[in-house]
Amino acid sequence: MSELVPENLHRRGVLRDLARFSGASLLLLVTPLAYGARAPSIVAVRVWPAADYTRVTLEHDLPIKYDHFTIQNPERLVVDLHGVELNSALEGLAGKISPGDPNIKLLRAGQFKPGVVRLVMELKTRVAPQVFVLSPVGNYGYRLVLDVYPSEPPDPLLSLIQDKELVPLLSTDSAGNIRDEDEDKTEDILAMFADDVENKTKQQEEAESAKGKRKSGSGPVVDRLVTITIDPGHGGEDPGAVGSGGSYEKTITLAVGKRLKAKIDAEPNMRALLTRDSDFFVPLQKRVQKARQVQSDLFVSIHADAFIRPDARGASVFVLSERGASSTAARWLAKKENDADLVGGVNLNVRDPFLARTLLDLSQTATNNDSLKLGKAVLMELGGIGRLHKNGVEQAGFAVLKAPDIPSILVETAFISNPEEEKRLNDQAYQEKIANAIMAGIRKYFRRNPPQAKSKLAQS
């Protein structure tokens, strides 16, 4: 029998059968209904597909009970919702899954038996699912979250070398991950890539010098391959700030992030990694972890500010502070950004040992000093394209800036809560100006602070 074939029972039939029991038993079973207890209802379903993982969110008005299990051959995730009846939100599940979803093939729901709705998720690959609940927060009610992670998650290092056409040198599985037999080749190939970039850079220098066409300060920034992690803030369940015109911060940050990545990748001795390349949620600590996995030289988190007053305006740059925020507004903003994990939805049952190691290493003041230098360079360039909210780099305890060994900044591009700046943030030409300003700041930073040699190009 299919997992979704409902038992041939109906509410009236069940009550007739219950009437055969003793009066006391019947009273126990029907008293909640008699007193008007309301069953929980699914009010919305949202799906966020991504190569990292696909999230399905079931928002409901009251707490629900559930259980889940997996089935193999073919791979399926089954979730039973107790005390829930089938409704239009659940019936529309199948239409929520796009053909391009990298993890889910099909999702359907049916009334398994009275009071139990069964969800069956057919998967494209073997996954490591996480099923958990979130309490109401912000504009959301209760949420049951189904996260399906590939059993072999995408390798951020591979996503970097794919852009450089080195993939044919490596064997990958169906999920795009480097196969075990080729793991040892990765560093060698990246070293080859770095040497090739360095040779091309030298050849370019010699050619330009011979023609006498080189402009002052336009030469290569560094003499080795540099990796920069770009972090478009928010995503998925977490829209970030919402402008009066309906603009989402997560949409603007991704657009600017992609433009900045294109500029970095165009440099012969630089490469960029996006913590997210589409609309999905990445926990704050995972963003830091991705940067460390590829041993980034810099970490740039992009946001669009918001305040309770619509007249607040201007760009800002923040760095990590261990001793308290530089202003009340900075402290308020850091708390708001750090609450992204609550809105986006983090599974608190999964403990990440990386977090403990990071917090232990935060005493490295050299990284914080470099962050300030980078922040000042970027802030100066942003001041050339528009108004600044503050003339100096601010500091606060942003969780996303807590990489102990990577200079990190958080750029608030403008105030999305200001109608005039919201309109500007949605303008592609202005997004290009923002990306150009950040890129110019990065170049200026490296001219003054050439990166030191590294013993290896990536770490796990």
SELUMSE-312644 format. One record per atom (N, C-alpha, C): x, y, z; residue in one letter. Coordinates in steps of 0.02 Angstrom, whole numbers, plus 50000, padded with zeros to 5 digits. Each point is the difference from the previous one (the first is absolute). Layout:
XYZa ...
end
This chain:
500434994050000m 499575006050000m 500445006250000m 499825004949961s 500395006349997s 499995003550068s 500525003950013e 500055003450064e 499415004950009e 499725002449945l 499495005250004l 499294997549994l 499904993449990v 499324997449993v 499655000550067v 499475004050007p 499675000850064p 499614993850019p 499954998750065e 499584994550022e 499275001749985e 499624994849987n 499305001049979n 499575001450062n 500175005550032l 499635002050060l 499795007249993l 499475001950032h 499765006949999h 499825002050071h 499985006550011r 499895002450068r 499354997250031r 499465000049960r 499374997450028r 500064992650018r 500324996349955g 500084992850012g 500424998850062g 500515004050010v 500424999250059v 499605001350063v 499595005449999l 499605001550059l 499494994650015l 499714996949946r 499534994550012r 500354994250034r 500634998549976d 500374994550031d 500175001750072d 500185006450013l 500175001950068l 499414999450048l 499395000849972a 499414999750042a 499904993150031a 500324995049971r 499934993250026r 500384999150066r 500505004650011f 500384999550062f 499585002650058f 500284999650060s 499645002450059s 499925007549998s 499535002550038g 499885007250002g 500615003850024g 500354997150050a 500605003450027a 500535000749947a 500114994549963s 500515000249948s 499815005049946s 499355000149983l 499785004649948l 500105007250023l 499875001350064l 500085006750027l 500725002349994l 500474995550017l 500715001849995l 500215001749930l 499724996449951l 500225000849932l 499695006249966l 499415002050019v 499675005349964v 499975006550040v 500194999850063t 499965006150041t 500365006049970t 500624999249973p 500335005849970p 499595003349945p 499674995949959l 499585002849947l 499385003450030l 499744996850053a 499405002850031a 500135006950029a 500605001050026y 500175006550029y 500265004949948y 499984998349938g 500185004649946g 500735000549985g 500404995050020a 500715000249983a 500094999949925a 500445004449975r 500095000649928r 500624996349978r 499954996549944a 500574996349973a 500475004849964a 500654998850002p 500475004349963p 499894999549925p 500175005349965s 499915000149928s 500635002749967s 500194997149943i 500565002549961i 499765006149961i 500325005750011v 499765006349969v 500435002149940v 500614997449994a 500435001849944a 500554994949992a 500204999049938v 500564995549983v 500495003849956v 500644999850018r 500515003349961r 500584995249987r 500285000449940v 500554995549980v 500585004349977v 500614998550024w 500605003849984w 500534995149973w 500024998949935p 500494995249972p 500695003049991p 500514996150013a 500695002249990a 500454993949997a 500595000849971a 500484994549997a 500224998050070a 500065004850045d 500214998550069d 499494995550034d 499365001849994y 499464996050028y 499355003149978y 499464996150004t 499335002749986t 499615000150064t 499685005750012r 499595000750061r 499265000449980r 499594996250036v 499275000449994v 499755002350068v 499625005450000t 499735002850062t 499244999550000t 499734996850052l 499284999650009l 499825004550059l 499675005549985e 499815004650053e 499304998250025e 499914999850066h 499364997950028h 499815004650058h 499355000150015d 499745004850049d 500044997650072d 500074993550011l 500054997150067l 500544994749999l 500284998350058p 500514994650002p 499714993549973p 500424996249967i 499784993549973i 500494994650022i 499744993950000k 500424994150011k 500164996849933k 500604997349995y 500214997149937y 500514994450013y 500084995849952d 500564995250000d 500224999049928d 500604997549990h 500264999349932h 500464994049996h 500094997549940f 500464994549987f 500205000249927f 500524996549983t 500244999749931t 499914993049972t 499934999649934i 499944993749964i 500495000249942i 500324994349986q 500484999649945q 499714996049942q 500325001149942n 499834996349938n 499265000649981n 499765005649978p 500375006349992p 500045004050066p 500425005050000e 500105004050060e 499395004450013e 499734999550062r 499425004050018r 500055002250072r 499725005850015l 499915002450068l 499255000350012l 499774996950054v 499294999750017v 499895003750066v 499525004550002v 499845003850060v 499254999450013v 499834997850060d 499304999550021d 499835005950046d 499475003749982l 499765005650040l 499384997750038l 500035000150066h 499444997450041h 499545005850020h 499354998550000g 499515005150019g 499905005249947g 500184998449938v 499965004749945v 499564997049945v 499595004249970e 499594997749944e 500275003049935e 499904996549945l 500225002249935l 499635006549981l 500375004949976n 499695006249978n 500335002449936n 499815005849976s 500245002449935s 500765001350001s 500265002350057a 500725001250004a 500394993649990a 499764994550030l 500344993649993l 499884996949932l 499405000949973e 499854997149935e 500425003249944e 500235006250012g 500405003449950g 500754998650006g 500204995350042l 500704998550010l 500364998149936l 499694995749960a 500334997449940a 500225005749954a 499605005249995g 500165005649956g 500555004550025g 500224998950062k 500535004150029k 500704997749980k 500064993949975i 500664997349983i 500165001549927i 500545003449989s 500215001649932s 500394994249970s 499974999149934p 500384994649968p 500755000550011p 500245006150011g 500725001050009g 500234999150072g 499564998250046d 500214999050069d 500534994550002d 500605001550028p 500544995149998p 499904994150047p 499525000550046n 499944994750051n 499334996550000n 499455003649985i 499334997150004i 499724998849931i 499754993949989k 499684998349937k 499255001450002k 499684998350056l 499285000650005l 499815000550073l 499485003950015l 499745000550068l 499254999949997l 499694995650037r 499284999549999r 499744998650070r 499365001650011a 499684999050065a 499334996749991a 499804996150049g 499354996649997g 499764998550070g 499344999050007q 499704998450065q 500124992650012q 500514998550038f 500204993050012f 499464996350040f 499745003450051k 499444997550039k 499715006050037k 499424999350030p 499705005850034p 500495003150050p 500115006449993g 500445003550047g 500734999449984g 500184996649946v 500704999349982v 500085001349925v 500405005149985v 500195001449931v 500714997649989v 500104996349946r 500664997349985r 500315003949941r 500615002350009l 500405003249948l 500524995149976l 500064999249935v 500514995749971v 500425004249953v 500645000250013m 500485003749960m 500454995149963m 499934999949933e 500434995849959e 500635004049984e 500584996950010l 500645003449997l 500404998049939l 500425004649976k 500424998649942k 500654996650019k 500185000450064t 500624997250023t 499924998050073t 500474996450026r 499984998450071r 500145006350041r 499605001150051v 500065006250039v 500074998450074v 500215005150037a 500014999850073a 499495005150024a 499374997950011p 499485004850016p 500035002450072p 499775006150010q 499905002850067q 499295002650003q 499624997850049v 499315002150009v 499945002950070v 499785006350005f 499975003350065f 499485005549998f 499835002650059v 499475005150006v 500315006650022v 499685005549979l 500205006750020l 499425003450033l 500135003650054s 499485003850034s 499845006349961s 499425003050012p 499835006249964p 500535005450011p 500165003649947v 500485005550003v 499855004849942v 500075006550012g 499875004849947g 499304999349973g 499954999549935n 499344999349967n 499804992849992n 500404995350025y 499854992949992y 499654997150061y 499564995149986g 499714996150054g 500454994050015g 499704994650023y 500394993850010y 500234997449932y 500584997049998r 500264997249938r 500294993050010r 499804995449958l 500324993549997l 500465000249939l 500644998750011v 500505000749948v 500264993149979v 500004998849935l 500294993949971l 500615002149959l 500584998850026d 500625001649965d 500304993549972d 500104999749935v 500304994149970v 500695001949973v 500514997650036y 500705001249981y 500264994149961y 500355001149945p 500324994349966p 500484996550048p 500004993349998s 500454996350045s 500725001849987s 500165002249939e 500665002649984e 499915007349979e 500085004750047p 499855007049985p 500485002949948p 499785005149964p 500435003249950p 500645002750032p 500544999549964d 500655002350024d 500105007249978d 500065004850046p 500095007049979p 500645001049960p 500504995850012l 500625000549962l 499884998449926l 499584994949989l 499854998049931l 499625005549964l 499565003550036s 499625005349968s 500455005649976s 500585000850032l 500485005149978l 500364997949937l 500224993849998i 500404997949943i 499574998549939i 499344999150010q 499564999049942q 500015006049954q 500045006050030d 500015006149960d 500645000549960d 500524996650020k 500655000449966k 500134994149954k 499474996249986e 500034994549951e 500524994850019e 500034998550066l 500464994750022l 499634993550016l 499345000249994v 499614994150017v 500204993849961v 500165000549934p 500194993949964p 500594996350031p 500395003450041l 500584996750031l 499804995850060l 499375000750022l 499774996550059l 499394995749983l 499924994550037s 499404995849994s 499505002350052s 499375001049978t 499485002250047t 499414995249997t 499624999850055d 499414995850002d 499405003849974d 499414997050005s 499395003049972s 499815006550036s 500235000850062a 499855006150037a 500515005549988a 500504998549959g 500505005149985g 500575000250049g 500074994850041n 500544999950049n 500604996149973n 500595001950023i 500614996649980i 500004992950027i 500134995149957r 500014993150023r 500604998850045r 499934994950043d 500534998550049d 500684999049968d 500014996549942e 500644998549969e 500365006249974e 499635005549993d 500315006149974d 500105005350053d 499824998550064e 500085005050053e 500725002450004e 500484995449993d 500715001850008d 500245004649944d 499635000149943k 500225004049944k 499825007450008k 499525001450045t 499725006750003t 500525005450011t 500424999150052e 500505005250015e 500505000649943e 500194994449969d 500485000349945d 499715004049942d 499364998849985i 499695003549945i 499935007450015i 499825001750062l 499955007050018l 500695003449998l 500514996350019a 500685002749996a 500185001449927a 499814995349955m 500115001049929m 499625006349976m 499395000650025f 499595005749981f 500345006550023f 500265000050062a 500325005950027a 500625001849959a 500404995049981d 500605001349960d 499815002849932d 499474997249971d 499785002349934d 499775007350003d 499635001650054v 499785006950008v 500595004750008v 500494997850040e 500595004350011e 500385001149935e 500084994849960n 500355000749936n 499635004749953n 499344999249997k 499605004449956k 500045007250024k 500015000950066t 500055006850026t 500665003249981t 500554996250005k 500665002749982k 500035001649925k 499714995649960q 500005001249928q 499605006349983q 499455000950036q 499595005949988q 500385006350020q 500364999750056e 500405005750022e 500525001949948e 500364994949974e 500545001349952e 499725003049936e 499424997449977a 499715002549938a 499785007250008a 499675001550056e 499775006850011e 500585004950008e 500524997650035s 500595004350010s 500345001749934s 500054994949957a 500335001149936a 499615004949957a 499365000050005k 499595004649960k 499945006950032k 500225000450063g 499975006450035g 499305002450014g 499544995250006k 499315002050009k 499744998950071k 500444997950044r 499764998750067r 499885006550038r 499455000450031k 499835005950040k 500244998950071k 500135005350035s 500244999650068s 499484996750045s 500234995050039g 499554996650048g 499554994949969g 500054998649935s 499534995249969s 500314993149993s 500604998950025g 500334993649995g 499684994850045g 500264994050000p 499724994750041p 500045001750074p 499494998050038v 499965001850070v 500494995850042v 500044993649986v 500424995550039v 500374995349954v 500474996350028d 500404995549959d 499834992750012d 499424998650028r 499764993150007r 499244999949994r 499724994149994l 499274999449993l 499665001950066l 499515004349995v 499645002550059v 499284997749996v 499734997750057t 499314997850004t 499605004750044t 499435002249975i 499565004550038i 499314997050004i 499744999450061t 499324997550010t 499525005850003t 499494999749958i 499475005149999i 499384996950031i 499725003550049d 499444997450038d 499385004349990d 499564998349952p 499375003749993p 499554998650060p 499855005150039g 499624998950062g 499314997249990g 499784996350051h 499324997350005h 499874994849945h 499364998849981g 499854995049950g 499494994950024g 499624997249954g 499514994950016g 499475002550048g 499904996550055e 499505001850049e 500125006950031e 500625002349995d 500195006450031d 500065005349946d 499495004349992p 500035005149947p 500455005950018p 500205000450064g 500365006050021g 499525005850007g 500255006049994a 499575005950004a 499555000549938a 499425002850008v 499525000949945v 499865007449992v 500115002649940g 499885007149988g 499265001649993g 499835006450004s 499315002149994s 499714998449932s 500434999349950g 499774998249933g 499974992549989g 500134996150052g 499964992849996g 500644996549981g 500565003649997s 500644996949982s 500274995950058s 500284994249983y 500324995750051y 500755001250001y 500275000750060e 500725000750007e 500374994149969e 499744993950008k 500344994149975k 500085000249924k 499535003049965t 500035000449927t 500545004949978t 500035005750033i 500505005149983i 500704997650016i 500094996950058t 500684997850019t 500264994749952t 499564995649976l 500224994949952l 500195003149934l 499615004949978a 500165003449936a 500675003550003a 500135003750054v 500645003450008v 500564995050008v 499884994650037g 500514994950011g 500224996749935g 499524998649956k 500174996949936k 500405004849956k 499845006450003r 500385004949961r 500715000650026r 500084999950066l 500675000450029l 500404993849983l 499684994250002k 500354993849983k 500265000249928k 499605002649954a 500215000449930a 500625004449993a 500035005350039k 500585004649996k 500624996750030k 499924996550055i 500574996650031i 500264994549954i 499554996149972d 500204994549956d 500355002549936d 499855006249981a 500315002849941a 500735002050012a 500195000550063e 500705001550016e 500424993649989e 500585000549968p 500384993949985p 500264996350062p 500065003450055n 500294996850059n 499514999750058n 499355000249986m 499494999750052m 499454995249981m 499664997550049r 499414995849990r 499525001450058r 499364999149988a 499495001550051a 499544994150011a 499794999250063l 499524995050019l 499405003550031l 499394998349976l 499395002550030l 499754995150053l 499835002550059t 499734995550051t 499314997349979t 499655003849959r 499384997549969r 499955003249931r 499814996149951d 499935002549931d 499285000149976d 499544998650046s 499295000349984s 499625001550064s 499344999549997d 499585002050057d 499904994350048d 500484999050045f 499934995150054f 500355002650062f 499834997150057f 500275002450063f 500644996350018f 500505003850021v 500634997250024v 500105002450071v 500064995550049p 500125002250069p 500645004250004p 500015004650047l 500565004750005l 500664996350008l 500014994950042q 500634996550012q 500234996149938q 499524997549961k 500164996449939k 500335004749949k 499805006350000r 500315004849954r 500745000850017r 500155000450064v 500705000650021v 500384993649983v 499674994450011q 500334993549987q 500174999249926q 499565002349956k 500144999549928k 500625004049983k 500075005950029a 500585004249987a 500644996650023a 499984996650056r 500604996850026r 500174993649962r 499494996849972q 500124993949962q 500435001349938q 499935005849972v 500405001849941v 500585004650018v 500115000850065q 500545004150027q 500005007049968q 499445003350008s 499915006749971s 500505005050028s 500185004849958d 500425005550022d 499575005750029d 499385000749975l 499555005150024l 499294997350002l 499595003050043f 499294998250005f 499605006549998f 499555000749951v 499605006149991v 499264998250003v 499665002150052s 499294998750008s 499605006149977s 499514999049957i 499645005649969i 499285000250027i 499795006050020h 499345000950029h 499695006649976h 499375001150018a 499665006349987a 499675002050066a 500205005650027d 499815002150067d 499265001750005d 499765000250062a 499315002050013a 499975003150069a 499535004850007f 499925003250065f 499265001750008f 499815001650062i 499295001350014i 499775006649968i 500475004549986r 499835006449968r 500184999749926r 499555002149956p 500134999449928p 500515005049973p 500205005050042d 500475005049975d 500734998050010d 500134994550036a 500704997650008a 500264998149931a 500645001949986r 500274998649934r 500754999350003r 500284997449945g 500734999649993g 500284993050010g 500594998949970a 500354993650005a 500434999850063a 500124994050025s 500424998950059s 500434993949990s 500554999650037v 500424994050002v 500144998350073v 499924993650016f 500094997650069f 500534994650002f 500354999750057v 500464994550014v 499834997350069v 500304994450017l 499854996750063l 500295003950059l 499625000250053s 500255002950063s 499934994850054s 500534999150039e 499974995450057e 499865003750065e 500015006649998r 499955003950061r 499365004150002r 499524998449959g 499385003849999g 499945004249937g 499395002049984a 499875003749938a 500265007150005a 500165002949942s 500255006849997s 499445005150008s 499384997949995s 499435004650010s 499384995950016s 499505003450026t 499374996550016t 499694997249936t 500045003949946a 499714997749936a 500374993849975a 500664999850008a 500394994249979a 499814993950040a 499895000950065r 499804994450042r 499314997449979r 499545004649986w 499334998049978w 500034996349934w 500415002449954l 500054996849935l 500304993150005l 500524999350042a 500314993450008a 499514995050028a 499595002150048k 499504995450027k 499504998049947k 499795004949960k 499524998549946k 500294995149950k 500625001049980e 500314995549951e 500124993150031e 500204999850063n 500134993650033n 499364996050011n 499425003550002d 499364996550006d 499794996649935d 500405000849947a 499844996949936a 499934992550007a 500394997050045d 499954992850009d 499324998050028d 499705004350042l 499344998650027l 499475000349946l 500055005049957v 499515000849946v 500104994849945v 500634999349980g 500154995249947g 499884992950020g 500124998550064g 499854993350026g 500604995550004g 500304999550059v 500584995750011v 499794994050042v 500234994249982n 499864994050038n 500474999950060n 499745001650059l 500415000650060l 500234993250027l 499724994649973n 500214993450023n 500654997849968n 500245003749949v 500634998349968v 500545004550029v 500484997050034r 500535003850031r 500605000149953r 500265006049989d 500575000849954d 500635001250041d 500464995250003p 500615001050039p 500425005749973p 499915001849937f 500385005649970f 499865006450038f 499385000950024l 499825006150035l 500425000950062l 500084994650039a 500395000550061a 500725001949985a 500294997149947r 500695001649983r 500065007349979r 499505002549964t 500025006949977t 499985004850059t 499554998750047l 499945004550057l 500635000150042l 500364994450001l 500614999750039l 500565004149969l 499965001249934d 500545003249964d 499895007549989d 499485002850029l 499835006949984l 500495005250027l 500504997750038s 500485004750028s 500525002249950s 499974997549939q 500505001849950q 499885007149976q 500345004650031t 499895007149985t 500265001949931t 500484996349973a 500275001849934a 499454999749947a 499574995050004t 499454999549952t 499535006050006t 499855002050062n 499565005750010n 500315006449973n 500655000850008n 500345005949973n 499965000249924n 500094994349968d 499944999749928d 499295001349978d 499514997750039s 499305001449984s 499875007549999s 500295003550048l 499915007350003l 500315003449939l 500594997649979k 500335002949941k 499574998949937k 499744993949993l 499564998549943l 499375004250003l 499715000550060g 499385003950008g 500095007349982g 500565002950020k 500125007049983k 500095001049925k 500344995349967a 500105000649928a 499344999649963a 499574995350019v 499354999249967v 499545005950016v 500005002350062l 499575005650019l 500175006349960l 500655001249990m 500215005849962m 499734999749929m 500024994149969e 499754999349932e 499245000849997e 499654997450050l 499275000750001l 499815007350007l 500415003850036g 499865007150007g 500065003749934g 500344997149951g 500065003149935g 499404999149955g 499544995450018i 499424998849958i 499355002250032i 500035001850064g 499385002050035g 500155002350070g 499485001250036r 500075002650068r 500194994450048r 500415001750051l 500184995450053l 499575001450062l 499804994650033h 499625000850062h 500465002450056h 500594997350003k 500525002150047k 500665000449962k 500415004850019n 500635001049964n 500554995150020n 499894996250053g 500504995250021g 499724993050002g 500454995050001v 499804993050005v 499744998850071v 499434996750004e 499704998550066e 500154992850019e 499904998650065q 500154993450026q 499434997450043q 499864993549994a 499494996850041a 500114992449996a 499624996450040g 500104992750005g 499614996149949g 500145001049936f 499654996349947f 500264992749999f 499544995250005a 500204993050000a 500344998049935a 499795003049944v 500254997949935v 500715002549988v 500265004350044l 500685002649991l 500504996650046l 499814994450029k 500424996950051k 500494994849975k 500235000649939a 500544995649977a 500655002450033a 500344995750036p 500595002350038p 500615001549957p 499994997649938d 500605000649959d 499875003249932d 499415003249991i 499835003149936i 499775007150013i 500345005149974p 499755006850005p 499295000449972p 499535002650039s 499294999749982s 499675006850011s 499575001849952i 499615006250006i 499284998649982i 499555004250026l 499294999749983l 499825006849970l 499774999949937v 499855006149964v 499245001049998v 499775005550030e 499305002049994e 499965005049942e 499754997749943t 500055003849938t 499605006550001t 499435000050034a 499575005950007a 499414997850044a 499545004750012f 499424998450042f 499424998149956f 499814993650002i 499424997749962i 499365002850030i 500035002250062s 499425003050033s 499885007349978s 500485002849964n 499925006749972n 499744999349929n 499405002649985p 499704999049933p 500465002049943p 500365005550008e 500445002349946e 500584995149990e 500304997850055e 500564995349994e 499774993049980e 499394998150019e 499724993649978e 499964999949923e 499765005549972k 499945000449927k 500694999549968k 500505003250030r 500684999849974r 500304993050004r 499864996650055l 500274993250010l 499734995149948l 499415001349974n 499714995649949n 500225001849930n 500375005449993d 500245002149934d 500654996249984d 500004996749943q 500584995849981q 500635004249992q 499925006049975a 500595004349991a 500305001850067a 499585001250051y 500275001650066y 500294993850033y 499704994349989q 500294993850026q 500714999049972q 500085001849937e 500664999549968e 500495004850033e 499775006050017k 500435004850034k 500214997450068k 499554996950036i 500164997250066i 500554994749992i 499904995449952a 500494994749989a 500675002949980a 500005005149958n 500625003249980n 500365003250059n 499615003250044a 500305003350059a 500324994950047a 499654994550012i 500284994850044i 500634997049968i 499984998849934m 500584997349965m 500595004850005m 499875006549991a 500545005050005a 500305000050070a 499584999350051g 500254999750068g 500434993950012g 499804994349972i 500404993950006i 500685000849967i 500015002949941r 500635001249965r 500465004550042r 499715005450027k 500395004750040k 500294996550062k 499594995850031y 500234996450059y 500604995649984y 499964996349944f 500554995449983f 500625003749976f 499925005849971r 500605003849981r 500405002050062r 499635001450054r 500335002150062r 500174994250046r 499644994449991n 500094994250045n 500034993649959n 500554998849963p 500054993849960p 499924993950045p 499624995149978p 499894994150041p 500634995850006p 500074996850058q 500584995850012q 499914993349965q 500564996649988a 499974993349969a 499654995150047a 499664995249970k 499664994950040k 500314993249988k 499974996050052s 500304993349994s 499584995349957s 499355001649994k 499554996149957k 499445004549977k 499654997949948l 499495004349970l 499304998650024l 499914994650036a 499324998550025a 500064995850062a 499495000450041q 499984995850059q 499304997350008q 499954994550035s 499354996850009s 499655003150059s 
end
